[in-house]
Amino acid sequence: MMRWRREDAERRNGFTLMELMVVLALIAIMTAVIIPEMKGTFEDALLRSTGRKLVEVFNLASSRAVTINETHRVRLERKTGRYFVEKTRSEGALGREIDPRSEIAGGEGVLDTRIIIEVHKSGEDSSDAPDQGPAFVSGEDLGKRHADDTISFNADGTADASEILLRDLAGFRLLLRINPITSRVQITELGHQ
């Protein structure tokens, strides 16, 4: 009886070549199906996390402006992907002065450079028209707007009426609209371009 169990155990100690080939074929098929889906998911997650990070920075600048009773601004550097929350000092002989010191925790950082950021300022509140696309015209216009990559948050709780378009390399877009009256940020998903 002992001999029979040992022979039976020896037969079960491995897989046949056919079983291994079937398992490898199933892994290859599942990989071919799942990997393209994961790529889109990663880029989408990257776009959304950049949007959330900017909303956090805008909320920080707004709350600091109200708390300290001094205008703060968020400056975005497109080429490096860096952002800064800067305090504006009261007007003096040279006009408003920017305090570049970053004593604010979370007041500076780096956004992922795979996300393209476009900033547009408008003179009127665009939060009442959520179905409209952003007011961006062309790539040439972006170079002219480079100096406008700052958004001010005032001590009275207001802000610059701005739209920030975030776009990933696959063409998916998010639009952040800053309400100038409440300085709240509305996120609109624009989909694929």
Stockholm file with secondary structure:
# STOCKHOLM 1.0

chainA/1-193         MMRWRREDAERRNGFTLMELMVVLALIAIMTAVIIPEMKGTFEDALLRSTGRKLVEVFNLASSRAVTINETHRVRLERKTGRYFVEKTRSEGALGREIDPRSEIAGGEGVLDTRIIIEVHKSGEDSSDAPDQGPAFVSGEDLGKRHADDTISFNADGTADASEILLRDLAGFRLLLRINPITSRVQITELGHQ
#=GR chainA/1-193 SS CHHHHHHHHHHTSSCCHHHHHHHHHHHHHHHHHHHHHHHHHHHHHHHHHHHHHHHHHHHHHHHHHHHHTSCEEEEEETTTTEEEEEEEEEEETTEEEEECCCCSTTSEEECCTTSEEEEEECSSCCTTCTTSCCCCCCHHHHHHGGGGCEEEECTTSCBCCEEEEEECTTSEEEEEEECTTTCCEEEEEEEEC
#=GC SS_cons         CHHHHHHHHHHTSSCCHHHHHHHHHHHHHHHHHHHHHHHHHHHHHHHHHHHHHHHHHHHHHHHHHHHHTSCEEEEEETTTTEEEEEEEEEEETTEEEEECCCCSTTSEEECCTTSEEEEEECSSCCTTCTTSCCCCCCHHHHHHGGGGCEEEECTTSCBCCEEEEEECTTSEEEEEEECTTTCCEEEEEEEEC
//
